[in-house]
Each structure stands twice: as structure tokens, then as C-alpha cells.
Amino acid sequence: MPHQLLWLIFLLPLFSFIIISFVLRPFFNDKPQLGGYTTIAAIGGSFVISVFALFAVMANEGHALPVPDIEWVLIEGGLSIHLGLLVDSLTAVMLIVVTLVSLMVQIYSQGYMHGDPGYHRYFAFMSLFTASMLGLVLADNLVFMFVFWEGVGLCSYLLIGFWFHKPSAANAAKKAFIVTRLGDFGFLAGILALYFNTGTFDIAELHHLAITGAISGTILTWVAIGIFSGAVGKSAQFPLHVWLPDAMEGPTPVSALIHAATMVAAGVFLVARTFPLFAHSMEAMTTVAIIGGFTAIFAASIGLVMTDIKRVLAYSTISQLGYMMLGLGTGGVAIGIFHLFNHAFFKALLFLGAGSVNHATGTFDMRQMGGLRKVMPWTYATFVIASLSLAGVWPLAGFWSKDEILASSLESQPILFYLALITVFMTAFYMFRAIFMTFGGEYRGGAPEAHGHPHESPPVMVVPMVILAVLSVVSGFWNVGGQFDAFMGHGGGHGPGFFTVLTHPLPLLSLMVAILGIVLAYAVYSAKWLSAEKLRGMFGPLHTMLARKYWFDELYEDVFVRTSMLNGFFAGLQQFDTNVVDGTVNGVADGTIAGGRAVRQIQTGQLQLYGLFIGIGILAIILSVLFLG
């Protein structure tokens, strides 16, 4: 395909942002629907080109398509930075994920955001975010990637704080921006260390240098850890996970796009894109696997007790991102990215389902819902399909990628395998707990300010959910027989068969564990064989710890920020700024003013006095020449 078309993949959404911001919003503010149509058309065009790019890469047997670079910066001394696109199998898969999920979310947003006064602004930000994410995926060098990486962070800040008049939304946006900056510092340090040791930012060249051993040892390990710290921030891995649950303050379609399907997956993509650097450092691979495995079970445990349906999904997202990191750390690129590919569809669907429920009830609190299965059959059916896929129930999409991660962790890190298996049980339990509390039983009234009875969402919201539900069922079939692994350059195309669950003990074991979690949720929240209140009382301290999220917010906000930093480190910086920096500047200014006053006193305006001093000066010069010359 013509390489010029590949540039349009991220330029189309960028043009959409420009058109909405500088044409539609100032001159057609009374026709907000035009912003939605423009965004959908632009992202739809990107999706079509991405499909052609996928087929072109397949025809090229997974190898990168030839795309000429454009010289961006040329600095005297030999430093040259180019704008270039790297369109290989990894890029092709990510392009489909980003454009398809974003397209579904934009269509859904027309119904969800209908009547919002910030309609144009919302679609402008969504266009810019999609452009940034696509640019990140397409970049062929680390500088180009870092520019878009920061663009994604900026858009996340703007969209989380979209309803900036709400203090909770403004605070959540600031929290996300600051926490992810901590990880980005490590990413930037890793980029600079790589350039200092290799003299290049080009990703393909860096891959070659790592494979041939030109960069190795301690340098390679620290560079990989630096890059991984950026991924920890963006993908909300422990201990930088605290921003993502609060990010649910943004509009629900934002959560579906940014905090479920694409932006948080940027960290996973970053590790996959630079994987040769990790693969040649055992310490870096082990770090990725351990952080991923621990994050998976850590976040899942908190999801067990959340009562806000979006926060349940938020902790589920953190947990599944941990799964992806575990897959990368123990099995390689194909395993981690295959779970990212499947997860994008069913997790985006779950968030859209939560938005549909909120649209009907006015709340995200599951304790105020119930009985919605009868009045919202489409939302209920799609939500159940996505939950089954997330739980890893055969033959839905999540089953195929989850089991590959379990198998790879069992082979290389048995302890992490057991953590991952426990996470399977927790995932099934908290998702079906959410289903039984939200859709089962009788309706409990919704939000106090809600008016009328709950009803099914309009077709513009339901249709994208149905499409994502179909994908949540069938996307996993891409790797039945190992086709996905082969496309990603991992393995020879001999993957699990369709009926592998009946012939191998590991898939059967994980399926039984998932079913056990579903049955327990049914026993507690539907059949009422077990009392949730009594269980909460029996495990009171544990429940409190989980409900308080292991007190990490208090640790970071109260101890680190308010106490240690504000009263210690930052207070010291303030004193330094006041006494040293400001003192120096003010001292220079005061000295200059005093000098001016002194000079002004000398200027008397008396000509004879000026003549006297001129004469003294001439005499001093003559004496200097005579006696010192």
C-alpha cells in the first residue's frame, strides 16, 4: 500500500482535533453534533487504513513495511532525528485495537454525552488523544515515541478533568498527571542512557545492538528498568497504580477508551516494542514478571469489595494489565500482546455497559441498582458476555490469552503461576458479584436525584456494545492453531486447538477455578445461601484493609506529600527559593538601586566641580605614566 496513507492513520484524528477546535467550536457552537461526526469520520478513516495496513503486513509475513523517513532535526555534530513510521506485526495489531475501540467509543459517546455543554471540547480532546496514541504506536524512534507518550499523558489529564468544575475530577486529573510523571522520568532517563551508549534513537537499530550484544550487562539492565518504570506509570502497575481508580471521575466513555483499552495499554506496548532490550537482561525480565504477577493479585483483591461499578472495573483493569506484564516477562511479546488485544474489546465493553447502567439509574453505586436485567436486556447480555470473557471461560476470547499466560508462568515462574491462578478465581468472583448486584434481584431505586424508571439505552449506545460483545467472543480464535503467535514471530503456528480445554489439564483447571468463583458469587449475592454481611463481619479487618485499598492513598497523600514533602523536602526548597534565590535577586536589585542613588548624588550639575574632577583624572594618568610606566 502507498506509504503516504500510513501517515494519515494518525494525521486524520489530528486534523479532526484542529477542525473541531478552530472551526466548529468557534463558528458552529450551536451545532454540537458536527464535532461528533467529524471525530467519527476521521477515526473511521484511520480504522480503514489500519485494516489495509494489517493485511499488507500479513502479506509481508509480519515484517515491517518500507516507509521513508522524514528528517526532523539536524544538529551540528552529527545528531540527526528523523520522523519515521515502524509498521510491523506489533504495530498492525495495536492500530486495529486503538482505531476500532476508539471508533466504537466515539459512536457510543454521541448518546452518552448528548446535551453536555462541553460536547465540542469532548470530541476535540478525544480526537487529540487518539492521534497521540496512534502516533506512539507508529513511531520508529524513541524521541518521536516520547513526544506522543507525553501527548497521551496530556490528553489523559484533559479528559479525566473534563468536568473540571467538580473538585474530585480536577484532583483526579492532577493525581494522574503527577503520578505518571514519576514513571516518565525513568523512561526519559532510559532514552538518554541509550543514546549516550549507542548514539542512536532508532528502535530497529537498538534491537539489533541488543541482539548482537553491543549493549549488554549492567547498562542494558538499567536502561530496561528505566523504560519499564515509564510503563509502570502509564499502565498503573504497583506501586504507581493509585491514579487509575480516581481517574474514573472522567466521563465513562473516556474510561472505556483511555483507562481500559488503549492508554493504559501503552505501557505494555512500550515493553513489547523494546522487548529485545528486556530479553537480553534476565534481571529486567524477572522484574517485569514479578511486578506484573503481584499487581494482578493485588488489584484483584481490592476489586472484591468495591461498591462503585466503575471502580470494580478500574481495579480489574490494573489486575489485567499485571497479567499482560506477567505474560511479557515469562512468555514474550506474542503472549502479552494477545491478552492486550482481547482485553481491549471486553474491558471497553464493560465500561460502556457501566455507562449504560449509569445512563438509566443516575448512579454507579451497585447498592442502589438491582433488577436491571428485566429493563435493560441488551446491556445485561453484553455485560455478561464481557464478564465471562474476562473471567476466562471457554470458548470466549479471554480464555485463550489467559491460559497462555498461565502456561508460560508455570513453566518459568511457578510461584507467579499460583498467584495468577488465584487471580482467576478473584476475577470471576468480583465480576459476577457486580452482575448479581446490578442486574439481579429487584430495583433499589437508583440515585436519589434520578427521575423516572430505568430503561434501555438508545441504539447509538447499544450497537457499539453489541459489536464489542461479538469481538469479545471471537477475537481469541485468531490464535487457535497458533496463527497469532506465528504472525508476531513467536512459535511456528502450532498453538492450542479449539477443544484444548478437554484434552489438557491446565486449561481445565483454570476453567474450573473461574467457575468456582462464579458459583461463590451466585451463592452470596443471588441465591443468598451465604450472607454477605456475615462474611464481612467474619473477615472484618481484612475487609477494612481491602476497602481502604491497603491505605496506599493515605500513605502517598498524607505521609509522603503533606507530611514528608510539604513539611520537609518541599519546605526546604521553599526556604531555599525564598532566602537564597529571591534573596540573591533582591540583593542585586537593592545594590543597583543604592548605586544609582550614590551616582545621582555625585551629579551636582556644577560645571566647575566636573572640571576639577577631570583635572584630577588627567593628573592621575600623567603620574601613572611617569612613575609606573
C-alpha positions in Angstrom: 0.0 0.0 0.0 1.2 3.6 -0.6 3.3 4.7 2.4 1.7 8.2 2.3 -1.6 6.6 3.5 0.1 5.2 6.6 0.8 8.8 7.8 -2.9 9.5 7.6 -3.6 7.0 10.3 -2.6 9.5 13.0 -2.9 12.7 10.9 -6.7 12.2 10.3 -7.6 12.4 14.1 -5.1 15.3 14.4 -6.9 17.2 11.7 -10.2 16.4 13.4 -8.9 18.0 16.6 -7.8 21.1 14.7 -11.1 21.4 12.8 -13.2 21.0 15.9 -11.1 23.4 18.0 -10.6 26.2 15.5 -13.6 25.9 13.1 -16.6 24.1 14.6 -16.3 25.2 18.2 -16.0 29.0 17.5 -18.3 29.2 14.5 -20.7 26.3 14.8 -21.1 26.0 18.6 -24.9 25.8 18.1 -24.4 22.5 16.1 -22.5 20.3 18.5 -23.3 17.1 16.7 -20.9 18.2 13.9 -18.0 17.6 16.4 -19.1 14.0 16.9 -19.5 13.4 13.2 -16.1 14.9 12.4 -14.4 12.7 15.0 -16.2 9.5 13.9 -15.3 10.2 10.2 -11.6 10.8 11.0 -11.2 7.8 13.2 -13.3 5.7 10.9 -10.8 6.6 8.1 -7.9 5.7 10.3 -9.5 2.3 11.0 -10.0 1.5 7.3 -6.4 2.4 6.6 -5.3 0.3 9.6 -7.1 -2.7 8.2 -5.3 -2.4 4.9 -2.0 -2.0 6.8 -2.7 -5.2 8.7 -3.3 -7.1 5.5 -0.2 -5.6 4.0 1.9 -6.7 7.0 0.4 -10.2 6.8 1.3 -10.3 3.1 4.8 -9.3 4.1 5.0 -12.2 6.5 4.9 -10.0 9.6 8.0 -7.9 8.5 7.9 -4.1 8.7 6.6 -2.2 5.7 9.1 0.1 4.0 8.3 3.7 4.9 10.8 6.5 4.1 11.8 8.7 7.0 11.4 12.5 7.1 14.4 14.5 8.6 13.1 16.3 11.6 16.1 17.8 13.5 19.7 18.1 12.3 22.2 19.4 14.8 25.8 20.3 14.0 28.0 17.5 15.3 26.1 14.6 13.7 22.9 14.4 15.7 20.0 13.7 13.3 16.5 12.9 14.5 14.0 11.6 11.9 10.3 11.3 11.8 9.5 7.8 10.7 6.9 5.0 10.9 7.6 1.5 12.0 4.7 -0.7 10.7 5.3 -4.3 11.6 3.1 -7.0 13.1 3.1 -5.4 16.6 2.1 -2.0 15.2 -0.5 -3.6 12.9 -2.3 -5.3 15.9 -2.1 -2.2 18.0 -3.5 0.0 15.2 -6.6 -2.2 14.9 -7.1 -2.2 18.7 -6.8 1.6 19.0 -8.8 2.6 16.0 -11.6 0.0 16.4 -12.2 0.6 20.1 -11.9 4.4 19.7 -14.4 4.3 16.8 -16.9 2.3 18.9 -16.4 4.7 21.9 -17.0 7.8 19.7 -20.2 6.4 18.3 -21.4 5.5 21.8 -20.4 9.0 23.1 -23.0 10.6 20.9 -25.7 9.2 23.1 -23.8 9.4 26.4 -22.6 13.0 26.0 -25.8 14.3 24.4 -26.7 17.6 25.9 -23.4 18.2 27.6 -22.3 21.8 27.2 -18.7 20.7 26.6 -19.7 18.4 23.6 -17.3 20.0 21.1 -14.5 20.2 23.6 -15.0 16.5 24.5 -14.7 15.3 20.9 -11.7 17.6 20.3 -9.9 16.0 23.2 -10.9 12.5 22.1 -9.5 13.2 18.6 -6.2 14.5 20.0 -5.9 11.5 22.3 -6.5 9.0 19.5 -4.0 10.9 17.3 -1.4 10.8 20.1 -1.9 7.1 20.8 -1.7 6.2 17.1 1.5 8.3 16.8 3.0 6.5 19.8 2.2 3.1 18.2 3.6 4.1 14.8 6.8 5.9 15.9 10.1 4.3 14.8 12.4 6.1 17.2 12.3 6.8 20.9 12.2 10.6 20.7 9.2 10.5 18.3 7.6 8.0 20.7 8.3 10.1 23.8 6.6 13.1 22.2 3.4 11.2 21.6 3.8 9.4 25.0 3.6 12.9 26.7 0.8 13.8 24.4 -1.2 10.8 25.7 -0.5 11.9 29.2 -1.7 15.4 28.5 -4.9 14.2 26.9 -5.5 11.9 29.8 -5.2 14.9 32.1 -7.7 16.9 30.0 -10.2 14.1 29.8 -10.1 12.9 33.4 -10.7 16.5 34.4 -13.2 17.1 31.7 -15.8 18.2 34.2 -13.3 20.5 35.9 -16.0 22.2 37.9 -16.1 19.1 40.1 -13.2 19.2 42.6 -13.0 15.4 42.6 -12.4 15.4 38.8 -9.9 18.2 38.9 -8.0 16.5 41.7 -8.1 13.1 39.9 -6.6 14.7 36.8 -3.8 16.3 38.7 -3.1 13.0 40.5 -2.9 11.1 37.3 -0.6 13.6 35.7 1.8 13.8 38.6 2.0 10.0 39.3 2.6 9.1 35.7 5.3 11.8 35.5 7.2 9.8 38.1 7.4 6.8 35.7 8.1 9.1 32.8 11.2 10.4 34.4 12.7 6.8 34.4 11.6 6.4 30.7 13.4 9.6 29.8 16.5 8.6 31.7 16.5 5.3 29.9 16.2 7.0 26.5 19.1 9.3 27.3 21.3 6.5 28.6 20.6 4.5 25.4 21.7 7.4 23.3 24.8 8.1 25.4 25.9 4.5 24.9 24.7 3.8 21.3 24.5 7.2 19.6 21.0 6.4 18.1 17.3 6.7 19.0 16.2 4.3 16.2 14.2 1.4 17.6 15.3 -1.1 14.9 18.9 -0.2 15.4 18.6 -0.6 19.2 17.0 -4.0 18.7 20.0 -5.1 16.6 22.5 -3.7 19.1 20.8 -5.6 21.9 20.6 -8.9 20.0 24.2 -8.7 18.9 25.4 -7.9 22.4 26.7 -4.4 21.5 24.8 -3.2 24.6 24.7 -5.6 27.4 25.4 -6.1 31.1 24.6 -3.5 33.7 23.9 -0.8 31.2 21.3 -2.8 29.4 19.6 -3.8 32.7 19.3 -0.3 34.0 18.1 1.0 30.6 15.4 -1.7 30.6 14.4 -0.9 34.1 14.2 2.8 33.2 11.9 2.1 30.3 9.9 -0.3 32.4 9.3 2.5 35.0 7.6 4.5 32.3 5.4 1.5 31.6 4.7 1.1 35.3 3.3 4.7 35.5 1.2 4.6 32.3 -0.1 1.0 32.9 -0.8 1.7 36.6 1.4 -1.1 37.9 2.3 -1.4 41.6 3.4 0.9 43.2 2.2 3.6 40.7 -1.3 2.2 40.5 -3.1 4.8 42.7 -4.1 7.2 39.9 -6.2 4.9 37.8 -9.2 4.3 40.2 -9.5 8.0 40.8 -9.4 8.6 37.0 -13.0 7.2 36.9 -14.1 10.8 37.6 -14.0 11.4 33.8 -16.9 10.6 31.5 -17.4 6.8 31.2 -16.6 6.6 27.5 -13.2 8.2 28.5 -12.7 5.4 31.0 -13.6 2.9 28.2 -11.0 4.3 25.8 -8.2 5.7 27.9 -8.3 3.7 31.1 -9.3 0.3 29.8 -8.4 -0.3 26.1 -5.6 2.0 24.9 -3.7 4.5 27.1 -3.0 2.1 30.0 -2.0 -0.4 27.4 0.6 2.0 26.2 3.0 0.8 28.9 2.5 -2.8 27.8 3.1 -1.8 24.2 6.3 0.1 25.3 7.8 -3.1 26.9 6.8 -5.1 23.8 8.2 -2.5 21.4 11.6 -2.5 23.2 11.4 -6.2 24.1 14.9 -7.2 22.8 16.4 -4.9 25.5 14.5 -6.9 28.1 15.0 -10.3 26.6 18.8 -10.0 27.0 18.6 -9.0 30.6 17.4 -11.7 33.0 17.1 -9.2 35.8 14.8 -6.9 33.7 12.6 -9.9 32.6 12.3 -11.1 36.2 11.4 -7.6 37.4 8.6 -7.3 34.7 7.2 -10.7 35.6 7.3 -10.1 39.4 5.7 -6.7 39.2 3.1 -7.9 36.8 2.2 -11.0 38.8 2.0 -9.1 42.1 -0.1 -6.3 40.6 -2.5 -8.8 39.2 -3.5 -10.4 42.5 -3.0 -7.1 44.5 -5.5 -5.2 42.4 -7.9 -8.1 42.1 -8.2 -8.4 45.9 -9.3 -4.7 46.1 -11.9 -5.3 43.4 -13.6 -7.9 45.6 -15.1 -5.2 47.9 -15.6 -2.1 45.8 -19.3 -1.0 45.5 -18.8 1.5 42.7 -19.1 -0.5 39.4 -16.5 1.7 37.6 -14.0 1.2 40.4 -14.5 -2.5 40.2 -13.7 -2.3 36.6 -10.7 0.1 37.3 -9.1 -2.4 39.7 -9.9 -5.2 37.2 -8.0 -3.2 34.6 -5.0 -2.8 36.8 -5.1 -6.5 37.5 -5.3 -7.5 33.8 -2.5 -5.1 32.9 -0.5 -7.0 35.5 -1.4 -10.2 33.7 -0.1 -8.7 30.4 3.2 -7.8 32.1 3.4 -11.3 33.5 2.9 -12.7 30.0 5.6 -10.4 28.6 8.0 -11.3 31.5 7.5 -15.0 31.2 6.4 -15.8 27.7 7.3 -13.0 25.3 5.7 -10.4 23.1 3.1 -12.6 21.5 1.6 -13.8 24.8 1.4 -10.4 26.4 0.1 -8.6 23.3 -2.5 -11.3 22.6 -4.1 -10.7 26.0 -3.9 -6.9 25.4 -5.7 -7.5 22.1 -8.5 -9.5 23.6 -8.8 -7.4 26.8 -9.3 -4.2 24.9 -12.6 -5.4 23.5 -14.2 -6.9 26.6 -13.0 -4.3 29.0 -14.1 -1.4 26.8 -17.5 -3.2 26.6 -17.7 -3.5 30.4 -17.1 0.2 30.8 -19.7 1.1 28.1 -22.1 -1.2 30.0 -21.4 0.6 33.2 -22.1 3.9 31.4 -25.3 2.5 30.0 -26.4 1.5 33.6 -25.5 4.9 34.9 -27.4 6.5 32.0 -30.5 4.6 33.2 -30.1 4.9 37.0 -28.1 8.1 37.6 -25.5 6.3 39.8 -22.5 4.0 39.7 -23.2 2.6 43.2 -24.2 -1.1 42.7 -26.1 -1.0 46.1 -28.6 1.3 44.5 -29.2 -0.8 41.4 -30.6 -4.3 41.1 -33.3 -5.8 38.8 -31.9 -4.1 35.6 -31.9 -7.4 33.7 -35.6 -7.0 33.0 -35.5 -3.5 31.7 -32.0 -3.4 30.1 -31.8 -6.8 28.3 -29.1 -5.7 25.7 -26.9 -4.1 28.3 -27.3 -7.2 30.5 -26.5 -9.7 27.8 -23.4 -7.8 26.5 -22.2 -7.2 30.1 -22.4 -10.9 30.9 -20.6 -11.9 27.7 -17.8 -9.5 28.5 -17.6 -10.7 32.1 -17.4 -14.3 31.0 -14.6 -13.4 28.6 -12.7 -11.5 31.3 -13.1 -14.5 33.7 -11.5 -16.7 31.0 -14.5 -19.0 30.4 -14.1 -21.2 27.3 -14.5 -20.6 24.4 -14.7 -16.8 24.8 -11.7 -14.6 23.9 -10.3 -14.1 27.3 -9.9 -17.9 27.8 -7.3 -18.2 25.0 -5.0 -15.4 26.1 -5.3 -16.0 29.9 -4.3 -19.7 29.5 -1.2 -18.8 27.5 -0.1 -16.6 30.3 -0.8 -19.2 32.9 1.1 -21.8 30.9 4.2 -19.5 30.4 4.3 -18.5 34.1 4.0 -22.2 35.2 7.0 -23.0 33.0 9.3 -20.2 34.1 8.0 -18.8 37.5 5.8 -21.4 39.3 5.1 -19.0 42.3 3.7 -16.4 39.9 1.6 -19.1 38.3 -0.2 -19.8 41.6 -0.7 -16.0 42.1 -2.2 -15.8 38.6 -4.5 -18.8 39.3 -5.8 -17.2 42.5 -6.4 -14.1 40.4 -8.5 -16.1 38.0 -10.8 -17.0 40.9 -11.0 -13.4 42.2 -11.7 -12.0 38.8 -14.6 -14.4 38.2 -16.0 -13.6 41.7 -15.9 -9.8 41.6 -17.3 -9.6 38.0 -20.3 -11.8 38.8 -20.7 -10.1 42.1 -21.1 -6.9 40.1 -23.6 -8.7 37.7 -25.8 -10.1 40.5 -25.8 -6.7 42.4 -26.5 -4.7 39.3 -28.8 -6.8 37.2 -30.2 -9.4 39.6 -32.9 -9.1 42.3 -35.2 -6.1 42.5 -34.5 -2.5 41.6 -33.4 -0.5 44.6 -34.2 3.0 43.3 -31.0 4.3 41.7 -29.7 7.7 42.6 -31.9 9.9 44.9 -32.0 12.6 42.2 -32.9 10.1 39.4 -36.3 10.6 37.8 -38.5 8.0 36.2 -37.8 4.3 35.7 -34.6 2.8 34.3 -34.8 1.9 30.6 -32.6 0.5 27.9 -30.1 2.9 26.3 -30.7 4.3 22.8 -29.4 2.3 19.7 -26.4 4.7 19.3 -25.1 3.3 22.6 -26.3 -0.3 22.3 -25.0 -1.0 18.8 -21.3 -0.4 19.7 -21.8 -2.6 22.7 -23.1 -5.4 20.6 -20.2 -5.1 18.2 -17.7 -5.3 21.1 -19.6 -8.3 22.5 -19.2 -10.2 19.3 -15.4 -9.3 19.3 -15.3 -10.5 23.0 -16.4 -13.9 21.8 -14.4 -14.3 18.5 -11.2 -12.3 18.8 -9.5 -15.2 20.7 -10.0 -17.5 17.8 -7.1 -15.8 16.0 -4.7 -17.9 18.0 -6.5 -21.2 17.7 -3.8 -23.2 16.0 -1.1 -20.5 16.9 -1.8 -18.1 14.0 -1.4 -15.0 16.2 1.9 -16.3 17.7 3.2 -17.0 14.2 2.2 -13.6 13.0 4.0 -12.0 15.9 7.1 -14.0 15.1 6.8 -16.3 18.1 6.5 -20.0 17.6 5.7 -22.0 14.5 2.0 -21.7 14.4 1.2 -24.7 16.5 -1.0 -23.3 19.2 -3.9 -24.7 21.2 -6.7 -26.4 19.5 -10.4 -25.4 19.9 -11.1 -28.3 22.2 -7.8 -28.0 24.2 -9.8 -27.5 27.4 -10.9 -31.1 27.1 -7.5 -32.6 26.5 -5.1 -30.7 28.7 -5.2 -30.4 32.5 -4.1 -26.7 32.8 -6.9 -25.1 30.8 -9.4 -27.4 32.5 -8.0 -26.4 35.9 -8.2 -22.6 35.2 -11.7 -23.1 33.8 -12.8 -24.9 37.0 -11.3 -22.2 39.2 -13.2 -19.5 37.2 -16.5 -21.4 37.5 -15.9 -21.8 41.3 -15.6 -18.0 41.6 -18.8 -17.6 39.6 -20.6 -20.1 41.8 -19.4 -18.4 45.0 -20.7 -15.0 43.8 -24.0 -16.6 43.0 -24.2 -18.2 46.4 -23.6 -14.9 48.2 -25.3 -12.3 46.0 -28.0 -14.1 44.2 -29.2 -17.3 45.9 -28.2 -15.8 49.3 -27.0 -19.2 50.6 -24.3 -17.2 52.3 -24.8 -13.8 54.0 -22.6 -11.1 52.6 -23.0 -9.2 55.9 -21.9 -12.2 58.0 -18.9 -12.8 55.7 -18.0 -9.2 56.1 -18.2 -9.5 59.8 -16.1 -12.7 59.9 -13.4 -11.0 57.8 -13.8 -7.5 59.3 -10.1 -6.4 59.4 -9.4 -7.9 56.0 -12.5 -6.3 54.5 -11.5 -2.9 56.0 -8.0 -3.2 54.6 -9.3 -4.0 51.1 -11.9 -1.3 51.3 -9.2 1.2 52.2 -7.1 -0.1 49.3 -4.3 -1.1 51.7 -4.1 2.6 52.8 -1.9 3.5 49.8 -3.8 6.7 49.2 -3.2 7.7 52.8 0.4 6.7 52.6 1.1 8.7 49.4 -1.1 11.8 50.1 -0.8 12.2 53.9 2.6 10.8 54.7 4.7 11.4 51.5 3.0 14.5 50.1 1.5 16.5 53.0 3.8 15.4 55.9 7.2 14.4 54.5 7.4 16.6 51.4 5.4 19.7 52.3 7.0 19.9 55.8 10.3 18.5 54.8 11.7 18.4 51.3 9.4 20.9 49.7 9.5 23.2 52.7 13.3 23.2 52.4 13.0 24.0 48.7 10.7 26.9 49.6 13.2 28.3 52.1 16.0 27.9 49.6 13.9 29.7 47.0 12.9 32.5 49.4 16.2 33.1 51.1 18.8 32.2 48.5 17.2 32.6 45.1 14.9 35.5 45.9 17.5 36.9 48.4 20.2 37.0 45.7 17.9 38.6 43.1 16.6 41.1 45.6 20.1 41.9 46.9 21.4 42.6 43.4 18.4 44.8 42.7 18.8 46.7 46.0 22.6 47.1 45.3 21.8 48.5 41.9 19.3 51.0 43.3 21.7 52.1 46.1 24.5 52.5 43.5 22.2 54.6 41.4 21.4 56.8 44.4 25.1 57.3 45.1 25.9 58.2 41.5 22.9 60.6 41.4 24.3 62.4 44.5 27.6 62.9 42.7 25.8 64.6 39.7 25.5 68.1 41.2 25.2 70.0 37.9 28.1 72.4 38.8 30.4 72.7 35.8 33.4 73.9 37.9 33.2 70.7 40.0 33.2 68.5 36.9 36.2 70.4 35.6 38.0 69.8 38.9 37.5 66.0 38.7 38.6 66.0 35.1 41.8 67.7 36.0 42.4 65.3 38.9 41.8 62.4 36.5 44.3 63.8 33.9 46.9 64.4 36.7 46.4 60.8 37.9 47.0 59.4 34.4 50.2 61.5 33.9 51.6 60.4 37.3 50.8 56.7 36.5 52.6 57.0 33.2 55.7 58.7 34.7 56.1 56.5 37.8 54.5 53.2 36.8 55.4 53.1 33.1 
